[in-house]
Amino acid sequence: MLRGWISRYDLAQELGLTVDTLGRWERRRKGPACVRAGRKIFYRMSVVQDWLQSQEMPRVTDAKPGKARGRK
């Protein structure tokens, strides 16, 4: 029945975060959307994956060799 869902505790472990951090993100509407079932909180795994992809930062490339950086 809960295939495709992950608990807040398990998600926190997967992401290397605390449960409190995920709770704070929920209150600030910052993290992935979640569903409450009584005292339990679950995240749809596909929503978490989409949210993670949206957090991806563009790759920063190094300056070309020989070019000075900073003030002229």
C-alpha positions as MATLAB code, in Angstrom:
seq = 'MLRGWISRYDLAQELGLTVDTLGRWERRRKGPACVRAGRKIFYRMSVVQDWLQSQEMPRVTDAKPGKARGRK';
ca = [
       0.000    0.000    0.000;
       2.870    2.414    0.701;
       4.905    1.430   -2.329;
       6.366    4.591   -3.814;
       6.298    6.464   -0.499;
       9.019    7.141    2.075;
       8.663    8.210    5.710;
      10.141   11.449    6.998;
      12.584    9.496    9.155;
      13.782    7.382    6.224;
      14.046   10.396    3.918;
      16.092   12.275    6.515;
      18.497    9.328    6.704;
      18.737    9.077    2.904;
      19.529   12.789    2.538;
      21.814   12.998    5.576;
      19.478   15.495    7.264;
      17.647   15.540   10.554;
      13.921   14.938   10.905;
      13.737   18.434   12.421;
      15.227   19.952    9.263;
      12.567   18.310    7.102;
       9.898   19.554    9.520;
      11.288   23.082    9.338;
      11.323   22.909    5.535;
       7.687   21.779    5.580;
       6.667   24.751    7.729;
       8.556   27.119    5.405;
       7.264   25.310    2.297;
      10.872   24.889    1.200;
      11.336   21.122    0.778;
       9.424   18.450   -1.110;
       5.664   18.225   -0.593;
       4.489   15.701    1.993;
       1.316   13.973    3.160;
       0.194   13.535    6.761;
      -1.592   10.401    7.906;
      -2.301   11.052   11.564;
       1.096   11.517   13.202;
       2.967    9.908   10.317;
       4.439   11.990    7.495;
       5.205   10.532    4.089;
       6.778   11.792    0.889;
       6.011   10.448   -2.567;
       9.385    9.256   -3.877;
       8.724   10.667   -7.361;
       8.043   14.109   -5.812;
      11.282   13.904   -3.822;
      13.219   13.004   -6.976;
      11.631   15.904   -8.898;
      12.403   18.275   -6.025;
      16.029   17.106   -5.894;
      16.408   17.688   -9.631;
      14.995   21.194   -9.245;
      17.682   21.904   -6.610;
      20.502   20.991   -8.979;
      22.992   23.802   -9.399;
      24.518   24.578  -12.798;
      28.104   23.455  -13.196;
      30.678   26.202  -12.744;
      33.484   26.017  -15.263;
      37.038   27.135  -14.575;
      38.427   30.241  -16.220;
      40.478   29.676  -19.365;
      44.193   29.175  -18.702;
      46.250   32.343  -19.066;
      43.312   34.670  -18.414;
      43.586   36.837  -15.314;
      40.550   37.046  -13.073;
      39.502   40.022  -11.000;
      40.189   43.717  -11.524;
      41.868   45.073  -14.638;
];
